[in-house]
């Protein structure tokens, strides 16, 4: 129905209830950022967290369940073949995401709300004013990753706010141990 927010996904010809609160999807995204998890493990975390009756979904419908879960987490959009550059890190940026979304929705702090549908959150995200800190950070990251020419004022913002603009590189435990070893050789 037009204007309704989904609370179930059709998989294998049957509707399966899903958990739609922002905290669930942000938890899924946290798993997606975990370099220790394989893509298969990330997909498992996604469907296990999202579907209320995950254990009852038939194995032959699991691929469709994953695809529908990804569709839901993408705000109802099907990912394009050629994905845009990553410009958001939900954990690193949470201190600028939540105030921006709260302001867009006219609430004090969305984290204090007992429930918010993921798509409501996504809608507010899409309506952020260009003047918001979050919009500025996203714009600068996008330009930097695409190697676009930066204006002088943009270069100044980046220079003065490097910790805010740069996204953390997530390493596996093995990669971190290797980096630590190399660092130990020089310090």
N, C-alpha and C positions, 0 to 999 in steps of 0.2 A: 504494500500500500504506500502511496506517495506520502512522504513526510514522516513515516514511522521509522523507529530505530530497531534494527534486528536484535532479537533475543534468542534466536535459534537459527541454525544453518541446515539447509537440506543436503543430506549426504545419503547416497544409495536409495533415493526416493523417500526418505524419512526425515522428519525434522528432529534435530538434536539441539537441546537447550545448551546455551553457551554462557560463560561468565563474561559480562560486558563492561565491568567497571574498569576505569583507567588503570588502577593499581595492578590488575591482572595482566593487561597488555604491556604495561611498563616492565613488569617482572619478566615477561616473555622477551622483551627487547634486551633486558639485562642478560638473559641467557644467550641471546644472539650475539652479544658482544664478547662472550667468554671464549677466548682463543683455545681453551682446553677441550671444548666440545666440538665434535664433528658436525657436519651439516645434518646428518641423520639424527644425531642426538638433539640438536637444536629443534628440528622438526618434531621430535618426540615430546620435548618439553612444551612446545607450543600447543600441540593437540591435547596433551595431558592436562595442562593448565586451563585451556579454553573450554573444552567440552565437559559439561557436568557429568555425563554418563560415558566418559571415554572408554571405560573397560567393556562396555557393551557394543561398541562399534565393531562390526564384522571386519576381519582382516582384509577382505577383498575390497572394502570401501575406504581403507585407510589412506590411500593416495589422494582420493577425492576429499577426504576429511582434512588432510594437510593443505591442499590447494585452497579449500574454502576458508580454512583458518587464516592462511596468509592473506587471502582476499579481505577478510574482515579486519585483520590487523593493519592492512594498508588503507583502511578507511573506505573500503568498497572499491578501490581501484585495483586493476590488474597490473602488476609490475610490467613496465616496458622491457623489451629485449635489452635495450641499451640504457642501463640505469644511470641516473644523474650521479654526480659525485656526492660522497657522503659529507653532509654539512652539519649534522646533529649527532651529538653523543649524549644520550638521555641521562646518563649518570653524571658526566662531567658538567653538563649544561643545566642540570635541574635547578640550580640557584637563579638562573635567569628565565627558565621556561615557566615555572609555576607562577611567579609574579606577573609575567606577561599575559599568560592565559587567564589568570584571575582578573586582571585589569580588563581584558577583552570581554569577559563575561560579567563584569561589574560585581564581583564578589571579593570579600576580603582575602581569602586564601582557599583555593579549590581543594587543597590537601585536607582541610578541616571538614569538608563535606562528606557525609557518610557514603555517598554514591554519586558517580558521574559516568554516564555512558561514554565509551571510548570515542564514538563518532561525534558526540557533543564537543569533546575535547579537541578532536581533529578539526571540526568546523571553526572553533574559536582560534585554533592555530592558524588557519587560513585567513583569518580576518585581522591579524595583528597589524597595527599601523607601521608604516615604514620607519617611523621615528623611534620605535622601541629598540631597546638594547639587543634583544634577541634577533629582530629583523636585521639590524646592522651587522651582528656577528655572522649570521647566516649568509648575508650578501658578501661580506668580505671573504669568508671561507670559500664560497662558490667561485669568486673571482680568482682567488689564489690557486685553487685546485685546477682551474681551467687555464691558468697562466695568462689571465687577462691583464691588461694594463691597469694599474692602480693609480688613482688620482693622488696628488700630494697629501691632501687631508686624510685620505684612506690609509696611506703609508704611515702617517702620524698616529692615527688611531691604533694601528697594528703594533707599532713600535711601543706605544705607551700601555698597551693592554695585551701583551704577548701571551700571558698565562690564560687569559680569557679566550683569545682567538684560537690558539693552538689546541688541537684535540689530542688527547693522550694516545700513544701507540700501545695497544694491548698485546702483551707478549705471553706466550706459553711459559710454563715453569722452566722448560728446557732452554728456551730462548733467553729468558731472564738470567738463568744461571750462566749461560755463555756470555751475555753482556756484563754480568758482574765479574766474571773471570777476566775479561778483557780490561775492564775498568781497574781491576786490582793490579794489573801489570803496569799501569801508569800512575797510580796514586799511592 
